[in-house]
Amino acid sequence: MDANNKSTQLPPATKWIQNSEDSDTTDSNGNKLRPLTTLSEEAEYTKGGKKRMIVKRKRRRIEDGLSDEEEDPYTLINIEDILSPIEVPTDIVRRPALRRILRSTQIDALSKTSMEFIEGEKNFNKILCRLSAILHQDDPRYLDLSFDRTPTQIKKYKEDTEAAKAAAVALTSAKNETVIDDLDPKELAEKVKEAIRIIPQEKEEETMSEQEEGVDVEARSIVKRVKELLLENINYSNEYMSCLQEARNKLCKASMQKETLWKELLANAKEEDRRTKSFGDY
């Protein structure tokens, strides 16, 4: 009877009542969760009389019971090798982070891209120079090229210009009138003709003199302006190509120096390894 009472006796209440601060964390099902272990610790690193705080990361072990999804990608990275300064130049060859700088192909890619820019600008510059030669009548295939218009073309151009101006004036005056009705097309045509007929005497004399001399001043002024703009763009293009060429030369020089430095450091590192091995044999 006593044995049955002992077996059915409830445990003390203190076993079920625990302090939240002392107890392990549990999930909703009552299963205990293992407290997270820190995988990094700070250490003081002294070099040359200067102190620096370095974060050391511990490697995860299989017995930690962590899945592949929870693995830290920075576990195998040695922070000391990255942050600590190099002691000898050959450390650049032995450290992957520093070795990657000398073995990078970024400078070569930039040099190739700059060459593509130079070739594209040269093709554009050739087109500008060819057009400039044609306008200056320096191209043997376009020696008989003339930019002067015939008197008939000049007269027609002036009539069209005056008609457009007269139509604009007539429409503006019609809008300003108090009459609501639209302007009659016949009336508009008459007003345009009247406006064309009213030409100052000086303009008529100037037009007649230009036609008599066979010189198209307006066309020549336009051609002159185009020549000036072409020359300006050619100068800008030459300056741009010069800057690109200078940048490419510096990139090529940096690439050659980088390759030479890598070969020298690699040779020195092999020599140091050979000396260390021979010294260890003794």
GICOR-V650160 format. One record per pair of residues at least 4 apart in sequence whose ideal C-beta (glycine too) atoms are under 6 Angstrom apart, sorted by the first residue. I is the first residue (numbers start at 1). J is the second residue. If there is no record, write none. Layout:
BEGIN
I_J + I_J
END
This chain:
BEGIN
11_15 + 13_17 + 18_23 + 24_32 + 25_33 + 26_30 + 26_32 + 27_31 + 27_33 + 39_57 + 39_58 + 40_55 + 40_57 + 41_56 + 42_53 + 42_55 + 43_54 + 43_56 + 44_51 + 45_52 + 45_54 + 46_51 + 55_79 + 59_75 + 60_64 + 60_66 + 60_75 + 66_70 + 79_83 + 80_84 + 81_95 + 82_97 + 86_91 + 90_265 + 90_268 + 90_269 + 90_272 + 91_95 + 92_98 + 92_265 + 93_99 + 93_265 + 93_266 + 93_269 + 102_258 + 102_262 + 105_109 + 107_251 + 107_254 + 107_255 + 108_255 + 110_251 + 111_248 + 111_251 + 111_252 + 114_244 + 114_247 + 114_248 + 117_244 + 118_241 + 118_244 + 121_240 + 121_241 + 125_237 + 128_230 + 128_233 + 128_234 + 132_230 + 133_138 + 133_139 + 134_139 + 134_142 + 135_227 + 147_219 + 147_223 + 148_216 + 148_219 + 149_153 + 149_154 + 149_216 + 149_219 + 151_211 + 162_196 + 163_192 + 166_192 + 166_195 + 167_192 + 170_188 + 170_191 + 174_183 + 183_187 + 183_188 + 199_203 + 199_204 + 210_215
END
